[in-house]
Amino acid sequence: MGPSAFEECMVREKLVPFGGTIIAAVSGGPDSMYLLERLRSLSANSGEAKGFRLAAAHYEHGIRGEDSYRDRDFVSGYCAERGIPCYIGHGNVPAYAEEHGLSVETAARLLRYEFLESCRKREEEEGRSAYIATAHHEDDNAETILMHLLRGCGVQGMRGMRYRTGNIIHPMLDIPKREITEWLDSEGIPYCIDSTNEEADCTRNIMRLRVLPLLQSINPAANKNIARSGRIMSIEDDYIEENALAALKDCAKVVIGSGEIGSGLPKRLICLDRKKLSSCCTAIKRRLVMMAFDEVGAVQDIEYVHVEAVIKLLGCSPGAKTQAPGARVVLNQNNVYFFAGEKELPNEEIRRIEAAEICEGMAVRTGTGVFRLRLIRDEELKKRLIREGSPSEFTGYLDRERLSPVISIRQRAQGDMFRRVNAPGSKSLNDFFIDRKVDGVIRDILPIIFSDEKNAAFIPGCGVSELYKVTESTEAILEIGFYPDVK
């Protein structure tokens, strides 16, 4: 393809956020350096595609030691020399994978895209719309389609990658790998080499290093033809996708995690309405299950057998469960729950906090989210809380003097009690959850603030107890916010 292929794709697929920002995901390898330089040239030239701000983002995964730091410094220095704003992120992918029962590849993807999304949001906070651009090319797309076929995919898998998915764009899908390296070398543009990409030690590397070269020896246009077939399939897939997305938004909800259903952000836990899912036709039902896996960040290694296992689950008794790479699925009377990670959420140890230790910005992490605590002395806030209550059931405002000197965070236990605000008396926590229609799956994993051995003071999503609410006599207010975790 000619030198204008990149710009043609950007314009044809409407990938330019006029007046906004394109954040290039740059590892330092040849593909991402091609992406960065093509975008840099495009942003500087006149013409139909002009009018966006370019930024770069590099995520250091904590996997490859000194080589990883070398790539980070290379990207940072390259961008600084050319005046390109560059976001740098760091993570410990192996530790995250171990903690959450994920493969290293899945964990890396989750953390990397979470970082890229945080960069995009920072651009939006400054008043600019923003897209994230990745350097997937024609050969990558052919690899992806073949890997999906080997797993027994349907139309969705055969379409391969899209030019745009939500706020993520792939402007290099029409460009073969050979042209990328030839162009970089001809222009004298430096890049890093990740030696692990040349090791046939995982499925994708075997596909790239052995299978695709063999297919090209049979037909030199193999990669291009496979990618073209994917574009043909995409037309049929779009029709199914449009109908399935409407059904997903109708029958799914986020239980733990940030962002709405369909936002593209991975969640910790979502659920689908069992009756609505069961009533869908087979094509839509299968697509909904795939979408649900995608919502919890597990779509990468999902095969036909995993989708069918979930559909079979619909006819089972409550409590039935199945497992897939990167996710667990649990059935109850009314819902089908999709958990990120293959490990059961543990029964957490009791966390005890002394009042004297509470300070500004104090945070306590649990398996499902983070509690943030601080002491406040504010008469106006007190009056507003007495008059209107808390603006969110995920933020509790408690009278510090009514609480015990030591509060605890734990999951529910037999005999626990709770008295909702303005209720005449306390009732068992189990009865309260039943009255509130809190699902059994949620009851078992929800972290709760207790003032003593049995009395719950604050339940995220349900509010504070009458026993510890702010009143006219309150002097110090303990603010406790709970922030569900996508990790």
N, C-alpha and C positions, 0 to 999 in steps of 0.2 A: 504494500500500500504506500501511497505517496506521503510526503512529509506533512500534508495537511489532514491526514486521516484522523489524527487526534482532535483537531479543531472541528472537523466535520461531525465527529461523533458528539462532541460537546454541544454543538448547535442543534443537530438533528434530534437528539434525545432530550433537549432542553435541560441540560445539566448545569447551566450557569446561573448562580443566584445574583442577579444584577444588583449592584450596590451592597452585596453581602460578602461573605468570606467562604473560600474553599480551604479546608484544612487537609493538607496532604499527609497521609500516614506514611512516614519515611523511616524505614529500618536502616537505610544506608546501602542496601543491596542494589543491583543494577535496575531491577524493575521499579523500585520506589524512587530511585534517582532520575529515571526517565520521566516518571510521573511529575516529580518536582520541577524538572527543567522545562517540560512541555507546558505545565501550568504557569511557570514563571514567564515564559515567552508569550503565552496567550494573554496573560494579564497586562503585559507591557505593550502589546500591539493594538493597533486600531482595528476596527471591523465589528461585525455583529456580536462577537463573543467578548468584547471588552466590557469592563465595568465591575470587576470583583477584586476583593482583597485576598492575597495569598498568605497562608500561614502553614507551618509544618508542625507535626507532632511525632515524637519518638518515645516509645515505651521500652524501658530496659527491664527485661523479665526476671533477672536474677537467676539465669540458667547457665550461661556460658562463661562465667567468670571474667577474666581480663579481656577476652575477645568481645564480650558484651559491652564492657566499658569503653573499649576502643571504638566500637560502632557509635555509641552515644556521643563521644567526644567528636567523632568525625562529622556526624550530622549537625551537632550544635555549632561547630566551627564553620562548616560550609555555609550554613544559613546566616550566621553572624557576618561573614565576609560579604554576603550579598544583600544584607538588609532584610532578610526574611524572618518575621517573628517565628519563634520556635518554642513549642511547649515540650517539656521533658518530664516523663513520668517514670516511676520506679515501682517494682513489685517483687515479691518472693513467690514465684509461681509454684515451685515444688512444695513449699509449706502450705500454700493455699489448696493445692490439689489434695494433699494428704488430709488436711483438716476437713475438707468437704466431700471426700470420697470421689474425686473427679480424676480423669486422666490428665496428664500434664498438658496435652494439646488443648483439651476443653477448658482447663483452668486458664491457660494463656490467652485463649480467645476471649473468655469472659472478662478477665482483668484488662486486656488491651482495649476492648471495645468500651468498657466502662470508663476507662481513661479518656478515650477519644470523644465519647459523649460528654464528659465533663469539660473538655476543651471547647466543644461546640456550644455548650450552655454558657460558658464564659463569654464567648463572642455574642451570643444573644443578649446577655445581660448588659452588654455595651451598646445594644441597639442595632445589631447587625444579624440578618439571617445567615445561616451557615450550613454548609454541607461538609461531610467527611468523604474524602476521595481515597480509594485504595488502589493498589497497583496490580490487580488481577488482570491477566491478559488472555489472549485467545487460547494459548496452550493450557493455561490454568483451567479455562472453561471446559476444554475437551477432557482434561483429567477428571474434572468434577462430574461431567456427564457419564463417563465410563465407570467411575467408581459407584455412582448411583445405580447404573444398570447392573453392575455386579451384585449389588445388594437387593435387586429385584424391585426397582422403583416403578412408579407410575408416570403420568404425564408431568407432574410437578418436578420430579427429579430429572427427567429428560430435557427439560427446558434449560437447565444449567443456571448460570448466574444472570441476574437482571442488570441492566444499565443503572437502575436506581432502585433501592429498597429503602423506603422511608427517607431519612436524611443522609443515607450512604450512597455514594455514586461510584460506578466502575467504568471510567471513560476509556479504558484500554482493552476492552473485550474483543475489539476487531483487529488488534495488533499482535502478530506472532512474536514469540520470544526472540527468534533470530533477528528480526528487524530492530528490536530493542537494543541488544548488545552491539549490533553493527552501528547504529546511530550514536550510541554513547561513545564508542571507540573513535568514530569519525569526527566527533565534536570534541574529543579530549576531555570528556567528563569523567571524573573519578568515581569509584564505587567500592564497596566492601564485598568480600566473599565470605559467606557462611559455609564453612567446610562440611557442616552436618547435612546440608542440602545435597551433597554429592554422595551420601552414604545410603545404600539401598537397605535401610533398616526399618522402614515403616511402609505401609501400603501406598501412600501417596508418592513417596520417593521411588518405589519400585515401578509404579505406573509411569512416572516421568522419565526415569532412567532406562527402563527396559521395554515396557509394553508399547508406549507411544512411538519410540524409534522403530520398533518392529512393524507396527501398522503403517508408518510412513515409508518403510521399505517396500510395502505392498502398493501403497498409494501415497505419493508425496503430498497430496492435498488432504490427507486423512484428518488432521486437526481442524482444518478449515471446514471440511464437510460435516464433521461431527458438530462443530459449533453452529453451522447453518441449520442442521436438523434441530438443534436446540431452539433456534429462533422460530422455526416453524411450529414446534410444540408449544412455544410460549403463547401463541394466539389462542389455542384451545385452553391452555392453563389459565389465562387471564379471566376467561368466563367463569371457570370453576372457582377461582380465587375470589372474585368479586362477590359471588353468592355465599361462599364459605365465610368470608370476613364479616359480612352482615350477620350471619348466624352466630359467629364467635362472639361478637359484641353483645348479642342478645342472651347468650347462655353462659358466658364466662365472666369471672370476676377475680381481681387480684386480692389475695389474702395477706401475703407478706411480700413486700417489694415496692418499688417506686415506679411511677409511670402508669399510664392507662393500658388496657388491653389493646394490642395492635401498635403500640408505640415503638416497638423494636428493642426496648430495654429488657434484659433478662430479669426474671422475677425469682424469688425464693420459693413461693408457693402460690398456685392458682387453683381454682376449681371450676368445673363445668357442670351445669345442671344435668343431672342424669336423665330425666324424662325428656328434656328437649334434645339432648344428644341422641338418645335412642330413637326418636321420631324422625330423624333426618334420613335422607336416602343414602345409600352406601357410599357414593362418590363424595358427598358433602361430609358424611360422618368420618370417613378416613382422613379427609383434609383437616377437619376440626381437630382430630387427634394429633396430626402432624403439627398443626399450629400451636396446640397446647404444649407439646414437647419443645417447640421453638421458644415459646414464652418463658420457659424455665432454662433456656440456654442449652438444650440437649439434642437439638435436631441433627447435629453433625453426623452421629453414628447410628441414627435410627433407621431400622430396616422394616420391611414388610411384616416380618414375624412380630415385631414389637407393636406395630399398629394393630394387627389382628388380635394380639393378646389383650389389648385394652378394650377392643370392641367385644370380645368374648366375655370380658369382665362385667359388662353391663347386664348380663343375664345371671350373675352370681349373687350370693347373699352378701349383705353389708359386712365389711371387714375383709373381703377378698382383696388381694393385692397382686401386683406384678412389677417387674423391674426391667429397666432398659438402660442402655449406656448413658450415664449422666443423669438419670432420673428414676424416681419411684412413683408408682400410681396406686392409690388406695381408694376403694369404693366404700361409700356409706349409703344410707337409705335414700338420700336426695341428691348427692353430689359425687363427682369423680375428682379426686385431688391429685394434682401433679406436683411433686416435690423436686426441686433441684438437688442433685447429688444422689449417690447410690447408697449412702449410709443412713440408717435410722437416726433421727434426731435424738440425742441422748437425754436421759433424765439428768438435769444439771444439778450441780452441787449448790447448796444454799450460799448466797452471797450476803454477808452482813456488813452494814455500814453504820459507823458511829456518827452521831450528829455533829460532833466537834470536827470531824474530818471533811465534812461537806464544804466545798469551796466553789468559786466561780468556774464554770466550764467542766465540772467533774463528770466523767463519763464511765459507765459500767456496761461492758459488752456481754450479751447473752448469745445463745445459739440462733436466735431469731431476730435480733435487733439490738439497739443501743439505748440505754437510759441515760439522759443528761439531767443533772441535778444542780440547783443553785438556790441559795437563800435570798429572799427579797424582803425589804421593808419599804412599802410603798402604799400610802393611804389611798391614793386614787385607784390603784389596782385593786385594793381590798374592797372599796365601795363598788367597783364594777363587778367583781366576782360575786359579791353578796347579791347584787341586783340581777345579774345576767348569767352567772355561772361561767364555767370554762368555755372558751370558744371552740375547743376541740376535745373529743373524748380520748385522744391520744396524748393530751397534756393534762396533768393533775396539779391542782393547787391545794396544798394541805396546810393546816395549822400546825406549825412546828411544835408548839408546846403540848399539843394533845397527843403527839406521837411518842412512842417509847424512845429512850436514849439511843437504842440500837434498832434500826429497821433492817428488814431482810428482803431479798429477792429470790423467789423460787417458783416452781410450778405447783399446781394445786395438789392437795392431799386430802385424804378422808377426814371429815370433821371440820374443814375450813368453813368460815362464815363470812357473810358480806351483807351490809345494810346500805342499800342505795339511798341517794339524797332524797330527803323528805319522806322516806318510808317509815311506817310506824314501828318497825322492829327489824331485827336481823333474820336472815334465813340461810340455809346451807348454801355454800357456793355452787354446789351441783344443781340445786333447785333454781338458783338465780340464773345459771347458764341455760337451763331448760326454758325458763320463762323468756329469756332474751333470744332464744333460738340460736344460741352459739353452738356451732357444730362440735361433735365429740372429738374430731381430729384436732380442732383448734384448742379445745379445752385442755388437752393433754400436753400441748407444747407452749402455751401462752405463759410468759414470765409475769409474775404478779408481785406487787409491793405489799409486804405485811408489816404491821406495826408490832404485833406480838405473835405468839405461836399459832393463833387461829384466825385472827381478824384481818381480812384483806383491807388495805387502805386505798389502793389504787389499782384498777384493772385496765390495762391499755385497751381502748376501744369501747369500754363500758363506763369509765368515769371514776370518781372518788366516792369514798364512803361517807355517809352522814356523820359518822363518829369523828371524822377528822377534817371536815370541810371548814373553810374560812368563814369566820363570824365577826361580829363587831368587836369582840374581845381579842381577836388575833393580833399579835404583835409582829411575829416573823412568819413569812409565807415560804414554804418549801415548794418550789416548782420542779416537777418531774415530767420530762417529756420523753416519750418512747418513739423511736425512729426505726420502723421495720427495715430489715436488712435484705438487700438483694443478693448477698454473697452466700 
